[in-house]
Amino acid sequence: MPLAAPRLARDWLRAEGHDVAWHVYPMPHEIIGAEIADINAWLVERLVS
């Protein structure tokens, strides 16, 4: 299952107290607009204050 390893990493990070944003996009291995928008929002939240 392709998402098994990322889910384990997500669960471990959360168990360690990290705030993890998790999104699964309905697509093959590529980049889509919704993913870019989420990455942009994450970066703006951290870099623009």
C-alpha positions in Angstrom: 0.0 0.0 0.0 1.6 3.3 -1.1 0.4 5.3 1.9 1.5 2.9 4.6 4.9 4.4 5.2 3.8 8.0 5.2 1.0 7.2 7.6 3.4 5.5 10.0 5.7 8.6 9.8 2.7 10.9 10.4 1.5 8.8 13.4 5.0 8.8 14.9 5.4 12.6 14.5 2.0 13.1 16.1 2.9 10.8 19.0 6.0 12.9 19.5 3.8 16.0 19.9 4.3 17.5 16.4 1.3 19.3 14.7 1.2 17.4 11.4 -1.0 18.5 8.6 -2.1 15.5 6.5 -3.7 15.6 3.1 -4.4 12.8 0.6 -5.1 14.0 -2.9 -7.0 12.0 -5.5 -4.3 11.8 -8.2 -1.5 9.8 -9.5 2.1 10.7 -8.7 2.0 14.4 -9.7 1.4 17.8 -8.4 -2.1 19.4 -8.6 -3.4 22.9 -7.9 -4.9 22.0 -4.5 -1.7 20.6 -3.3 0.3 23.7 -4.4 -2.3 25.9 -2.6 -1.9 23.9 0.6 1.9 24.2 0.4 1.6 27.9 -0.3 -0.6 28.4 2.7 1.7 26.4 5.0 4.7 28.4 3.8 3.0 31.8 4.2 1.8 30.8 7.7 5.4 30.1 8.7 7.4 32.7 6.8 5.2 35.8 6.7 4.5 37.3 10.1 
